[in-house]
Amino acid sequence: MEPKNEPQNNNNQNYAKLIGFGIEFCGVLAVFCYFGYKLDQYFHTAGPWFLLAGFFVGFLGMFYILFKETWNIWRK
C-alpha cells in the first residue's frame, strides 16, 4: 500500500496559489488607486474621481483574471 500524501500536497499547492492571487489582487488595486490619487492631485479634481476610476479598473481587471483562471480549472 502506498501512502496517501498526494491529496495533501495538492491542497497545499491550491492554498499557496490562492494566497498568491490574494496578494496580487491587493497589490494591483493599491497601484491603480495610487496612480488615481496622484492624477487627482495633478489635475486638482474636486472629488476622488481618478482614485475611484483606478480602483474600479484594477478591480474589474483582476476579477476578469480570477474568472478566467477559475473557468480554465473547471473545464479541465
Stockholm file with secondary structure:
# STOCKHOLM 1.0

chainA/1-76         MEPKNEPQNNNNQNYAKLIGFGIEFCGVLAVFCYFGYKLDQYFHTAGPWFLLAGFFVGFLGMFYILFKETWNIWRK
#=GR chainA/1-76 SS CCCCCHHHHHHHHHHHHHHHHHHHHHHHHHHHHHHHHHHHHHHTCSSSHHHHHHHHHHHHHHHHHHHHHHHHHHHC
#=GC SS_cons        CCCCCHHHHHHHHHHHHHHHHHHHHHHHHHHHHHHHHHHHHHHTCSSSHHHHHHHHHHHHHHHHHHHHHHHHHHHC
//
